[in-house]
Amino acid sequence: LGAHWDLFATFCDLQGVARPADQDGVSLLPTLTGEEEQPPHDALYWELGPQQAIRVGDWKLYRRYDKQGRVVEEGLFDLAADPG
């Protein structure tokens, strides 16, 4: 499933409106309509408050920041070897 930037691209396609060139994202409309199966993104990125994570393949990098913007926790995980 996509993220908010994919939803924006999908809504633009639904409305027949050109998406701004500076916007990331892939329209999910072809998959939703059964027109074509789309490959997943190469990388997935999340950010929630002071936490960030990125996943590429079976690897996930996680970081958490304090209020001053300093990294207080981070880890690199091989999800194939450690799914927990």
N, C-alpha and C positions, 0 to 999 in steps of 0.2 A: 504494500500500500504506500501511497505517496505521502508527502508532507504538505504543509500549507502552501509552499511555493508551487507544488504540483496542482493543488486545488485552484489556485489563482489562474494557472495556465488552462486548466480544464474549464473553468467558468468563462474565460475569454472565448474559448472555442465554442462553448454552448451558446454564447450570445453572438457569435460571428464577428467578434471584435479582435483587431490585431493586438497582440500582446506587446507591451513596450520592450524594446531591444535590450534594455538593461536588466530585465527580469529573468531569473533562473527558473527552472521548472520544466516539467514535461506534462503535456496534456494526457490525462488518463482516459479521455473520451474513446479512443480506438479500442482500448481494453474493455471499458464499460459497455460498449455497444456490441462487442464480440467481433468487431472488424478485424482486429489483429491482437495477438498476445505480445506485450512489450517486455523487453528485458528489464530487470531491476536496475536501479542506480548502481554505479560502481562504488560509490561511497555514500554513507548515511551520516548526517550530523545532527546532533541535538544540543540545545542550549536551554537551560531552565534556571533562571536566577544566577547563582554563583557556580553552577555546575555546567560542564561541557563534556560531550563525548563524541567520538567519531568512530565509525566502524567501516573497515575495508576488508572484504572477505571474511575470514575467521578471526581477524584482529580487531580489538577495541581498545581505544585510548580514552581514559577518563581523567578529568581534572576538576577539582573544587577549589574555589578562591575564597579568601577572607574579604572583609569589607574594604581593606586597603588594596585589594587586587593582587595579593600575593598568593601563590599556589600553596595550599595547605595539605592537599592530598592528591595523589595521582597514581595511576597504574596502567600498565599495558597488559592486556589479557589475550591469550590464545583461546578463543571460544570453542574450538574443536577439541582441545585438550582439557579445558576446564569450563564446561557449560554453565556451572553455577555462578 
